[in-house]
Amino acid sequence: GAVVSQHPSRVICKSGTSVKIECRSLDFQATTMFWYRQFPKQSLMLMATSNEGSKATYEQGVEKDKFLINHASLTLSTLTVTSAHPEDSSFYICSARGTGPDQPQHFGDGTRLSIL
Amino acid sequence: LAKTTQPISMDSYEGQEVNITCSHNNIATNDYITWYQQFPSQGPRFIIQGYKTKVTNEVASLFIPADRKSSTLSLPRVSLSDTAVYYCLVGRMDSSYKLIFGSGTRLLVRP
């Protein structure tokens, strides 16, 4: 089945650092990928829709200058958390839908971001 | 975007059958129903998906009544490793459709 891979799985860095998270579709092409954020004991919250070759679409309340999304190829989307602060510490998850009829969305294993 | 309602939590014991019901009163004609399982510090994992009636795979069954305003995920003979959060989502099957998560159901399986 379709596989979505995220890297890195965990990041610990100092406040003020910018962090890049990669999301790859390993065995299919994805014109659209999605980025979610999840805080402890809460559900996934959609942050943005990443569109290959065009600008990402951000959900209300998500700062586009804070969370930079680049979808330069059909198998790779990146999320960069710029000048990260402790409140940006969270679990970031990407997803993409496999090609073909009736394909569900598949999710990466997430990236745990901890800002000190 | 269809909104779903699920019980916040459920308890069960090993070997029992667990049924988790999800309400989606505003489901659209083109919407499918998809269930995911999530363990701590992992991304959601696809369990099962359906449009109407009954769907069964190796791990679960999905029951959808004729009006499609609800669905029930059935997990036969649960084990401790089935302790997780289960999410019910509805939406179209095109690649650009964004899924919005509800609160999910936290299932605890006891020995």
HADDOCK unambig.tbl for C-alpha pairs under 7 A between the chains (distance, minus, plus):
assign (segid A and resid 32 and name CA) (segid B and resid 95 and name CA) 6.28 0.50 0.50
assign (segid A and resid 32 and name CA) (segid B and resid 96 and name CA) 5.76 0.50 0.50
assign (segid A and resid 43 and name CA) (segid B and resid 101 and name CA) 6.60 0.50 0.50
assign (segid A and resid 43 and name CA) (segid B and resid 102 and name CA) 6.65 0.50 0.50
assign (segid A and resid 43 and name CA) (segid B and resid 103 and name CA) 5.40 0.50 0.50
assign (segid A and resid 44 and name CA) (segid B and resid 101 and name CA) 5.99 0.50 0.50
assign (segid A and resid 45 and name CA) (segid B and resid 101 and name CA) 6.87 0.50 0.50
assign (segid A and resid 46 and name CA) (segid B and resid 100 and name CA) 6.69 0.50 0.50
assign (segid A and resid 93 and name CA) (segid B and resid 43 and name CA) 6.40 0.50 0.50
assign (segid A and resid 97 and name CA) (segid B and resid 95 and name CA) 5.45 0.50 0.50
assign (segid A and resid 102 and name CA) (segid B and resid 93 and name CA) 6.08 0.50 0.50
assign (segid A and resid 103 and name CA) (segid B and resid 93 and name CA) 6.90 0.50 0.50
assign (segid A and resid 106 and name CA) (segid B and resid 46 and name CA) 6.83 0.50 0.50
assign (segid A and resid 107 and name CA) (segid B and resid 43 and name CA) 5.71 0.50 0.50
assign (segid A and resid 107 and name CA) (segid B and resid 44 and name CA) 5.98 0.50 0.50
assign (segid A and resid 107 and name CA) (segid B and resid 45 and name CA) 6.78 0.50 0.50
assign (segid A and resid 108 and name CA) (segid B and resid 43 and name CA) 5.57 0.50 0.50
assign (segid A and resid 109 and name CA) (segid B and resid 42 and name CA) 4.93 0.50 0.50
assign (segid A and resid 109 and name CA) (segid B and resid 43 and name CA) 4.32 0.50 0.50
assign (segid A and resid 110 and name CA) (segid B and resid 42 and name CA) 5.94 0.50 0.50
assign (segid A and resid 110 and name CA) (segid B and resid 43 and name CA) 5.43 0.50 0.50
